[in-house]
Amino acid sequence: MGKTIFFAGKARPGEGLTAEKLYGVLTIGLEVDMENGNILEADCTLSTEVAKKFFSKIVKGYSLENGIEPLLRNLNERYHGDVGRALGAALKNIFREYQDIKKKRL
């Protein structure tokens, strides 16, 4: 395992959803190995442990070197909670930041 970086991505969940009431914003945290883009750890501010664990299962082990679209497709196919769009938006924000850091290191 190479050098890792922690990324945080935010997105607004729909109004009235539990995540919005509890936190105001949905936040995802990812630990990423910058040598290969692999997501090593994942957490988020979803309201139930089962949702947090399920999200983590979906993203852990995925390499951001493969782009964001395959991960978003997998998320859309497997996660049918109300905050699915917000999870995708937060992942896109993290991916953009990941790409920016990779460019700076070249």
C-alpha positions in Angstrom: 0.0 0.0 0.0 1.3 3.4 -1.0 0.6 6.8 0.4 -3.0 7.4 1.2 -5.1 10.5 1.2 -8.4 11.2 2.9 -11.1 12.8 0.7 -14.4 14.3 1.8 -17.3 15.0 -0.5 -20.5 16.8 0.3 -23.9 17.0 -1.3 -27.4 18.1 -0.3 -29.9 15.3 0.3 -33.5 15.9 -0.6 -35.5 18.1 1.8 -37.2 16.2 4.5 -34.9 13.2 4.4 -33.4 11.9 7.6 -29.8 12.8 6.5 -30.9 16.3 5.7 -32.7 16.7 9.0 -29.8 15.3 11.0 -26.8 16.8 9.3 -28.1 19.4 6.7 -25.6 17.9 4.2 -24.6 14.4 3.3 -20.8 13.8 3.7 -18.7 10.9 2.3 -15.2 10.2 3.6 -12.9 8.0 1.6 -9.3 6.9 2.2 -7.7 6.4 -1.2 -4.3 4.8 -2.1 -2.8 7.4 -4.4 -0.5 4.9 -6.1 -3.4 2.9 -7.7 -6.6 4.9 -6.8 -8.0 2.1 -4.7 -10.6 3.1 -2.1 -9.4 1.5 1.1 -12.0 2.8 3.6 -15.4 4.5 3.2 -17.9 6.1 5.5 -20.8 8.5 5.2 -23.4 10.4 7.2 -26.3 8.2 6.4 -28.6 7.7 9.3 -28.5 3.9 9.7 -25.6 1.5 10.2 -26.9 -0.9 7.6 -26.9 1.9 5.0 -23.4 3.1 5.9 -22.1 -0.5 5.7 -23.8 -1.1 2.4 -22.4 2.0 0.9 -19.0 1.1 2.1 -19.3 -2.4 0.5 -20.2 -0.8 -2.8 -17.2 1.6 -3.0 -14.4 -0.2 -1.1 -11.9 -1.9 -3.4 -12.9 0.2 -6.4 -10.1 2.0 -8.2 -10.7 5.7 -9.1 -8.2 5.0 -11.9 -11.2 3.3 -13.7 -13.1 6.6 -13.8 -16.2 7.6 -11.8 -19.0 6.3 -14.2 -18.6 2.6 -13.5 -18.8 3.3 -9.7 -21.9 5.5 -10.2 -23.6 2.8 -12.3 -22.9 0.2 -9.6 -24.2 2.6 -6.9 -27.4 3.3 -9.0 -28.0 -0.4 -9.6 -27.5 -1.5 -6.0 -28.5 1.4 -3.7 -32.1 2.3 -3.8 -32.3 4.6 -0.8 -33.7 8.2 -1.0 -30.2 9.8 -0.8 -28.8 7.9 -3.8 -28.4 11.1 -5.9 -26.7 12.9 -3.1 -24.2 9.9 -2.7 -23.5 10.1 -6.4 -22.9 13.9 -6.3 -20.6 13.6 -3.3 -18.6 10.8 -5.1 -18.3 13.0 -8.2 -16.9 15.8 -6.0 -14.3 13.5 -4.6 -13.4 12.2 -8.0 -12.8 15.7 -9.3 -10.5 16.4 -6.3 -8.7 13.1 -6.8 -8.0 14.0 -10.4 -6.8 17.5 -9.5 -4.3 16.0 -7.0 -3.1 13.4 -9.5 -2.5 16.1 -12.1 -0.5 18.2 -9.6 1.8 15.2 -8.8 2.7 14.5 -12.5 
